[in-house]
Amino acid sequence: MIRRVRPVRLTVEGRIVRWGYLLVLPLLVYGYPAGWPAWLLLVWLQLPVCVASSVRVWRGSWQRFRMLWFIGVVLLVSGVWEAWTSGRIPRSVAVSLQLPPGPGEPNLYFEYDLPAVESRLFPGLAEALLLQAVQLNYCGSGLAGLSAHPACRKYASVDAAAVRVVLEAALRQQPKTNEDIYYSYIEVLRGTGATAAEIAAARAEWRRLFPFSDRPDPLAGDQSAGVLDRRGVAD
Amino acid sequence: MFRRGYILSWREDLLWFWLLPFLAVGVALLCQQYLSAIALAAVGVWVTLPHQFASWLRTWGIADERRMWGDRLYWGPLLIFGGSLLGYGVAPISTALLVILWDHQHSIMQQHGFARIYDFRGGTGIPSTGWFDLVLGWLLFSHMLLTSPMFVFPLVRELYRLRLPVSAGLVEGVAAVSFWLLVGYLVVYAGHVIWTLRRGGSVNPLKYVFIATSYFLWYFCAWHTASVLVWGIAHRIMHGVQYMVMVFWYLRRQTASERVSWSVAGLLVRRGWMWMFLLSGVVYSGLVQLLTGGQLGAFLFGWARFPTLYEAIPVLGLGAMTADEGYAFVTLALLNTLGMTHYYFDSFIWKVRDRRIHGGLS
């Protein structure tokens, strides 16, 4: 006598996982040896489980946590991307799985020329000017090859005086939440041979606007700063 | 056709929901002109943190509400705390962006919620009105996020940091698409209002006054000042104050009924005790500052840096007390205060010769 075994009927979530992995598996089988980026492999790997569990959360008694679930899934996908691009996947894990290494933190000034993009979008914005000033500073730093970089060739002048002009344009907008601009300006003044009074005034302005700053005093140990302090000129 | 309904009353709505955005912008512009960035931190400790306290009070302050929301009230904070720790450890940019985006979503939804209350109180709109209002809010806010310098600048920078180098042309294209999408939807929305009226429904004009003033604040700050300081102060004042007003009003109504048993929330919002409600929020804010090592000087707009005991003495090569040292100093003083307050109270509450305490001793 033949006993007929009733097939197990999978839930919707189970079917999503089964069909999802049937679809994803060829991609993984091809992508892994082909050296696809780790973030892409991980996203494909997560996808069926994420979709199935999302359906379960939406349909079941866990529906009350759907907002947190949605946030978590977005963070998971974005986090995998970021962990790979910035090289935060532990080296031992990457080596043991033979994953291609992530490219690491990007250089926004010479790898991509972010200052040029932001300046085109928002010409004259204080934050865009700060990016320009930093780039200019690198261009004029004398580091090997930088002055000949295409990003530097767009500037007529790349000396410290040019950096100062750009920062002063930024400061005229009173970007009071951007400490970098005020702090960098003190350093630039020192590098451009500004008078002690100008430097002290810039430091006083930085101190006034950011009294809780943890950054070291750029004039610490500078005798002239102490004298100015005690005379009440700077603070 | 038009039917007026107020969230609170004519006078209170005028102050808290229609004029407040303009007042907030005025305060923010004055802060930008005359104060430092500490003003932003000050608004944070005086408004934002107390408004979060109001949220705790709203959820945990009444037993019926606690039962109604169930395990979400404790699983939520625990999961968020764990996820936040993990997120900042592994993927800080993604986590920070997510927090910002959730904050924006929350802002949209708060104003949308108030708009719904206008319809609820006025008995206006039709069942689909809520959805049309929601889409309107999302499109208006998203257009601002995708086009204003204050938001697009950091967004582009973070995309680059995530190695997603968008070109200037793409950003401009997205802005153009967003603009025409918004214009198209405004036409659709106007059509929906006309349809509502033709179907015999009514419209609460005050809802539109409220929506207009709210978006005036956001657009003005994001477009015309492009200043984080102005935006932050104006937005926080509007968002925080309106929320606290709403919670106060809601809790008072919920706890006014004699059927409701004694509750912390009921105590804090009862008539004549508004100062207690406000003080509780400020105390909460102070505790959060202490717990997180925040600057207590923010309460005084940076006027006094009281956690810093010593200024630098460059001649002797001594640096100023660091923020960490200042924090340890204040917490030590707080612990000592608790101990010494205990010594002080005991010095007069246990006098056996005091007849007033004999009842508790006999």
Boltz contact constraints between the chains, C-beta under 6 A:
constraints:
  - contact:
      token1: [A, 64]
      token2: [B, 72]
      max_distance: 6.0
  - contact:
      token1: [A, 68]
      token2: [B, 79]
      max_distance: 6.0
  - contact:
      token1: [A, 75]
      token2: [B, 87]
      max_distance: 6.0
  - contact:
      token1: [A, 75]
      token2: [B, 98]
      max_distance: 6.0
  - contact:
      token1: [A, 78]
      token2: [B, 94]
      max_distance: 6.0
  - contact:
      token1: [A, 79]
      token2: [B, 90]
      max_distance: 6.0
  - contact:
      token1: [A, 79]
      token2: [B, 91]
      max_distance: 6.0
  - contact:
      token1: [A, 79]
      token2: [B, 94]
      max_distance: 6.0
  - contact:
      token1: [A, 82]
      token2: [B, 91]
      max_distance: 6.0
  - contact:
      token1: [A, 82]
      token2: [B, 93]
      max_distance: 6.0
  - contact:
      token1: [A, 82]
      token2: [B, 94]
      max_distance: 6.0
  - contact:
      token1: [A, 82]
      token2: [B, 162]
      max_distance: 6.0
  - contact:
      token1: [A, 83]
      token2: [B, 90]
      max_distance: 6.0
  - contact:
      token1: [A, 83]
      token2: [B, 91]
      max_distance: 6.0
  - contact:
      token1: [A, 85]
      token2: [B, 163]
      max_distance: 6.0
  - contact:
      token1: [A, 106]
      token2: [B, 163]
      max_distance: 6.0
  - contact:
      token1: [A, 108]
      token2: [B, 160]
      max_distance: 6.0
  - contact:
      token1: [A, 112]
      token2: [B, 160]
      max_distance: 6.0
  - contact:
      token1: [A, 112]
      token2: [B, 165]
      max_distance: 6.0
  - contact:
      token1: [A, 114]
      token2: [B, 160]
      max_distance: 6.0
  - contact:
      token1: [A, 117]
      token2: [B, 168]
      max_distance: 6.0
  - contact:
      token1: [A, 120]
      token2: [B, 168]
      max_distance: 6.0
  - contact:
      token1: [A, 121]
      token2: [B, 168]
      max_distance: 6.0
  - contact:
      token1: [A, 121]
      token2: [B, 171]
      max_distance: 6.0
  - contact:
      token1: [A, 122]
      token2: [B, 149]
      max_distance: 6.0
  - contact:
      token1: [A, 122]
      token2: [B, 153]
      max_distance: 6.0
  - contact:
      token1: [A, 125]
      token2: [B, 149]
      max_distance: 6.0
  - contact:
      token1: [A, 127]
      token2: [B, 153]
      max_distance: 6.0
  - contact:
      token1: [A, 176]
      token2: [B, 36]
      max_distance: 6.0
  - contact:
      token1: [A, 176]
      token2: [B, 37]
      max_distance: 6.0
  - contact:
      token1: [A, 176]
      token2: [B, 229]
      max_distance: 6.0
  - contact:
      token1: [A, 177]
      token2: [B, 37]
      max_distance: 6.0
  - contact:
      token1: [A, 177]
      token2: [B, 228]
      max_distance: 6.0
  - contact:
      token1: [A, 177]
      token2: [B, 229]
      max_distance: 6.0
  - contact:
      token1: [A, 209]
      token2: [B, 36]
      max_distance: 6.0
  - contact:
      token1: [A, 211]
      token2: [B, 302]
      max_distance: 6.0
  - contact:
      token1: [A, 211]
      token2: [B, 305]
      max_distance: 6.0
  - contact:
      token1: [A, 212]
      token2: [B, 295]
      max_distance: 6.0
  - contact:
      token1: [A, 214]
      token2: [B, 323]
      max_distance: 6.0
  - contact:
      token1: [A, 226]
      token2: [B, 314]
      max_distance: 6.0
  - contact:
      token1: [A, 226]
      token2: [B, 315]
      max_distance: 6.0
